């Protein structure tokens, strides 16, 4: 088995396991995953919102907010798990495509 094949199998396993970030906090009633807090969660946890965090919080809007499709926010765990898997697949596909294009450009520069 080639190294590339092992890499793709590992990536596939990570894609399938990506809903664990949604399932485990739900199962253990632990709230949001560590580091995925919004302004309101930071306010509740610390009593204030850091000035820089508040200023920069609107800088980036995720294409798949909460890893879900528009209108799926209130759906059950199965729908959200499927959305996590699709989000992981799309993210890996975009990164792989960009890396492939950059690699092609760099190889042409050296020829």
HELIX and SHEET records of a PDB file:
HELIX    1   1 UNK A    3  UNK A   17  1                                  15    
HELIX    2   2 UNK A   20  UNK A   27  1                                   8    
HELIX    3   3 UNK A   39  UNK A   46  1                                   8    
HELIX    4   4 UNK A   51  UNK A   56  1                                   6    
HELIX    5   5 UNK A   65  UNK A   67  5                                   3    
HELIX    6   6 UNK A   77  UNK A  110  1                                  34    
END                                                                             
